[in-house]
Amino acid sequence: MKDQERDMMRKIILNMVSKGAVHWTDLQKKVLATCHPFATSHTFNSQLRYLVSKGFIEKVSRGIYYITKSGETLLSIL
């Protein structure tokens, strides 16, 4: 996956999570519905795991995610 595509996927995920706590299933459906050719389930899962591991998104409870302050900063940069 190219860096531009990876950044675009991260921006889409962060943008959707920035609107409030969101469930994983809803987030995945919305991201995959963007109709970008690189938006696959595997890509979504790997990018979400990356954002959580780096502290840009935090898991509140089972399947519920919200954006952190560092995630908001990253979103403004992307």
Secondary structure, 3 states (H helix, E strand, C coil): CCHHHHHHHHHHHHHHHCCCCEEHHHHHHHHHCCCCCCCCHHHHHHHHHHHHHCCCEEEEECCEEEECHHHHHHHHHC
